[in-house]
């Protein structure tokens, strides 16, 4: 899978004010050795002001982001 295919394959599966869950198929096929990079990647996302939490579920291939809906839409 190329990098452009990786990013074009994602889709929003659930969205509420303050929470979004995105399915990223490449995450479900992520080799175990690469999973150690998930925590640093989520820490970079959470540096954005108004983002409270980021969780990656490699088994389901999903990314959940909790944010302040007053500051981000």
Secondary structure, DSSP 8 states (H G I E B T S, - for coil): --HHHHHHT-EEEEEETTEEEEE-HHHHT--GGGTTHHHHHHHHHHTSTTEEEEEEETTTTEEEEEE-TTT--
